[in-house]
Amino acid sequence: MDESTIMILGTTTVDLLLSGLDHIPVPDGDEFTSDNFTFCSEPLTMVLGGNGANTAYVLAGLGGTPTLCSAIGRDPLGAIARGWLDDGGVDTELLIQHHTAATATTTVIADAARNRQSFHHAGATARFGIEDLPGGTFERADVLLVTGYQLLPEWRPDGMAKALQQAARAGATTLLDIGPAIDDPPTLRELAPMLPDVTYLLANAYELRTCVGIADVEDAAGQVLGSGAEQVIVKRGAEGAIRYGPDRALTTVPGFDVDVHSTVGAGDAFNAGLIHALWRGRSVVQAVRFANATAALVIAAPAGVLSAPRLHAVEELVQDASPSES
C-alpha cells in the first residue's frame, strides 16, 4: 500500500461539535428563554471534517499515504485542518488554498438521543474545481475515491466524470460515494454516463433510494448496476452493510456493537477501511467487514476521526467478533 497512489477527491471542513444538550433549542425571539437556551454537559469540540479529509485521515492511520484533492481557505481554520492532515500522514500536495474563500465549516448540535442539527458554510469547497489541479492528475491514481458529490458544485458532473474516466482508463479501482443526500442530490440520470467508470458505488439506503427514485433498495441497486457500475455497497450504520455484485446477488455483512460517542464521520471511516482492505487484497466481503469495524472504532472514539484507529486495532476487532470472517 505504501507504494500505491491512492487519491481522495472530496471536501475538507472543520467541524464544531456541540453535544450533551437536554434539548435542542428552538427560535424564540432575541432574549434568553427556556426554549432557545440550553445547558451543555459536554464542552464544544473542534475536529477534522469533510468527506474527503475524513477518509484520507482514517486511511493514513491504517497505513500508507493517501493524497487528498480538496480545498481550504487561507485562514486559521485552514491552517488547523492542514496541520491535522499533515500530522496524520496525509499527502496534502493537492490540498488547494483558496485566495478569498474561507475554510468550510460544519457546526453540529446533537441531543442525548443523537438527534442532530447541522449548519454548513461551504467556503472554499464550493469554489474548488478540476482546473485547480494539474492536468492528468487522476491518471496517476491506483485507487480513486470521489466523495461529497453535491458538496463540490464546480466538479459536478463533468469534473467528476473526467476524474473517474482518467483513473479508470489508467487501470485504477474507482469508488464513487453519492452521499450525503442533501440540497440537490444526484439522480441516476445524472450519474449514468460516469457509472461505467465506477468499480464501487457507495451510499446508504436513503441516498440510494433518493438517487434512483424508487423505494426498494435492492431494485435501486439493480438499476445502478444496470447502468454500468460494477458493484454497489449500501452502508447501514449499526446493521453493517450490503454488497450487491455484478449478478445482483447480495451479501449482508453485519456491523459491530460499540458504545457510540458520535456518528459524525462514520461513513467516511467506512470508506477508508474498505479502500485499505481492498488494496491489501482482501475479498469484497472481507473488505466490507473490515470497513464496518473501522467505522465502529471511529464512532466510539472521543475525538471522532482524529482518534482514527491503527491497523492492529481494526484487525483485533474483526478477529474477536468473528474469526471465521476475518
N, C-alpha and C positions, 0 to 999 in steps of 0.2 A: 504493500500500500504506500510506503514511503516514496517509491519511485514512480508512482502513478500521478496523473494530473486530474484531480477531482475539483470541478468548478461548481460553485453555488451562485446562481443568479437570483437575487431577491432583495428584500427590504432590510434596512438596518434602522432600529429605533432605540431610544432609551425609554424603558418602561418605569412608571411610577406606580407602585402597588400599595393600595390602602385597604387594609382588612381589619377584622376584629370589631366590626360595627354591630351594634344591637339592632339597627335598622338602616336602610338606605334612605337618606334624606330626599324629600320632595320639594319642589318650588313652593314658597310660601312668603312672598314679599321680601323686603330688604332688611328685615330685622331678624334677630335670632328667635326661633320658636322651637317647640318640641318636635315639629315636623321637619324643619330644614336644618336641624342641628343634631349631631350625634357624637358620642364619645367613642374613641377607638382604643381598644385594649392592646393593639399591636402598633408599633411605630411604622411610619412611612418607609418603604423600601425602594431603592433605585436599582434596577437590574438591566442587563442587556436584553433587548427585544428585537423584533423584526424576524420575519420568516427565514430570510437568508442568513442573517447574523447568528440567530439561534442555532440553526442547523450546522453552520460552519464551526461554531464554538464547541458544540457537543461532539461533532465528528473529530475535531482536533484532539479532544480529550480521550477519544478511543484509540488514537494513533494516526499518524500521517499529518500532512499539512494542506488542508483544502484551501483553494483560492476563492475568496469572496468577491463577487462582482456586484457592487452596490454603491450607495452614495450617502454621504453625511454632510453636515454644514461645517463652515469654518468658525466654530463656536465652542464654548467649554464642554457642552454635552457631546459634541463630535469628538473632541479630544479624549473624553472619558470612554466613549464607545470604542474608539480605535485602540486605546490603551488596554481595555479588556480583551479585545480580539488579538492584539499582538502578544500580550502575556499568555493568552490561551493557546498560542501556536498556530493561529490562522494566518495565511498569506494575505496581506492587505494591499498588495501592489495595485490591484484593480478596484480598491475602495476609493471612489472619487470624492474629492472635497468640492462642494458647490460654492461658487463665489458669493452668492447672495442669499440662497435659501438656507433655512435653519435645519439642524438635525431633526429628524422626525421623532415625535414623542407620542406615547400612549399612556394615558392615566387610567388605571383600572381600579374600580371600587367594588369590593365584594363583601357581602354579609356572611354571617355564620353558616348559612345554608348554601353558600357558594353561588348565590345569585350575583350576577356581575353587571356592572355598567362600565362602558369604556368610552374614552374621549381621545380622539386621534387628531394630531396635526401632521399632515403628510410631509411637509417640508421638502427636503432635498430629494426624497424618493419620487415625488411627483414631477420633478424636473429632469430626472436621470433617464437617458436613452441610449440606444445602441451606438450612436455616433460619439458618445463619450469614451468608448473603448477602442483600442487599436483594431484595425480591420483583420478579420480572420481569427479573432481571439478564440472562438469556440472550436476551431479546428484542432487546437492543442489538447482538448479535453479527452480523457479516457472515460470519465463519467461526468455527466452534466445534469444537475437538478435545477429546474426552473420552478420557482415558488413565489407565493404572494402575487398571483396573476393580476388581479384587478387593482392592486395597490401600486402597480407600476404602469401608469397610463401611457407613458411615452413609448413603452415597449409593446403595447397591445394593439393589434395582434401580430403585426408584421415583424417587429423586432424579435419577439419570442419565437415566431415561426422560423426566422432566419437563424437564430441561435441554435435551435433544435436541429434544423436541417444541416448546418455546418458540422455539428457534433456527430450526428448520425452518419453522414456521408464519410466522416473520418473513422467510423467504426466504433464510436463511443456508445456506452449504455446511457440512455436518456430517461429522465424521470420528470414528469410534469405534475405538480400539486396545484389543483384548481381552487383551493380554499384561500381565504375564508369567503363564504357566500354572503357578502355584504355589498351595499351600494348597488353596483351594476355587475352582478356575477356573469361569468361567461356562459354562453349557450353551446350546445353541441354543434349547432350550425357554425358558430364562430371557430370552434376548436377543430372541426373535422378536417380542414386542409392540412393541419400540422400533425394529426394523430398517426399517420404512417411513419413519422419520425420519432414516435414515443414508445419506448420499451415498457415503461410502467406509468400508468396514470394513477395518481393518488388523490383520495378525497375521503371525507366522512360521508355518512349516509345522506345527511341533509344537503351537503354540497353537490353530491352526485345527482340526487333527485331534482334539485333546482336546476342544474345544468341541462339535464336531458328533458325535464318537464314531465316526468311520469313518477307515480308514487312508489312503484315496486322497484326496490334496489337491484334485484337480480336482473330484471328486464332492462333497467337503466344501464347496468354494467354490460349487458349483452349488446346494447346499441353502441356503446363506446367501442367495444371490441369489433363490432361490425363496421365501424367507421375507420378502423385501421390500427388502433392501439394494440400492442402485443399482449399486455396483461393489465388488469385493474386490481388495485388493492384498496379496500374500504376500511378505514380506521373506525373503530367502535368504542374508543375510550376504555373503560374498565372491562368491557367484554372482549377486548382483544381486537382482532381484525379478520377480514375475509379476503382471500385471494381468489380471483376469477382468472382462469387460464385461457389460452387461445381457443380451446374447445368448449368454453363456457362452463367447464367443470369448476366447482367451487371447493375451497378448503377453508374451514373455520379454524383459526388459531387463537386459543384462549389468552386472556390477559393475566395480570398478576395482582394479587390483593395486597395493597400497601396503604399506609396512612397518608392521606393526601394533605399536603401543605398548600399547594396552589396548582391549578391545572394549566396555568399560562405556560406556553411553550411545549406542551405535551406532544402535539402533532409534529412540531419541528424536531423534537428529540427522537420521535419515531422514525422520521425520515433519515436522520443521522445514523441511527442504528441499522436501518435497512441498507443504506449505502455501504456502511462498513462491512456488514456480514456478506453482502453480495460480492463485494470486491475481494473478500477473503475466500471466496469460492464455495460458500455455503449454498444449499438449495434455497429456492424461493421461500418455501415453508419454514425452513430453519431461520432464514433471514428475517421473516416476519416475526417469528418468535423472539429473536434477538432484539428486534425493533420494539416490540411490546415491553421487553424488560428494560430497555434503555429509557423509554418514556416513563415507566413506572418509577424508576430511581430518580428521575428529574422532578416529577411532581411530588415526590416525597421529601425532596431536599428543601432546606430552609431558604436558599438563595436561588432556586429555580435552575436555569441553565448555567448560572455562574457556579453552581455546585455540581456541574456535569460529572457523571461517574467515569472512572477509569475502566479500561477493558476488563480487568480481573473482576471488578465488582459486578459487571453485567453478566459475565460468564458464570460467576458463582450463583447469581440469582436464577439463571436459566437452568443450571445443573441441579440446584437444590429443589427447585419447584417441579421439574420434570426431566430427570436424567435421560429418559429414553428419547426425548425430543431434541436434546442438545447436540 
